[in-house]
Amino acid sequence: MGNDDRLRWRCRRGLLELDLILQGFLERRFARLDATEKAIFGELLENPDPDLLDWALGRSEPADPRYHGVVRQLRAG
């Protein structure tokens, strides 16, 4: 399994709405991220689904400021 396949698999979550957000982000924006942002996105995926969904929907912000730029891009689709 290649890195892209692993990342796609990690984006499959327990919440359908979050799955759709993450899959859309992978298709439309992920390739344009730099290496640091890609690594941060991988770290984001280690967080619980409810937190990820809240961040993606703008209901809350991650405590770690390193995540803010990637979360903004996630929100933009």
Secondary structure, 3 states (H helix, E strand, C coil): CCHHHHHHHHCCCCCHHHHHHHHHHHHHCHHHCCHHHHHHHHHHCCCCHHHHHHHHHCCCCCCCHHHHHHHHHHHHC
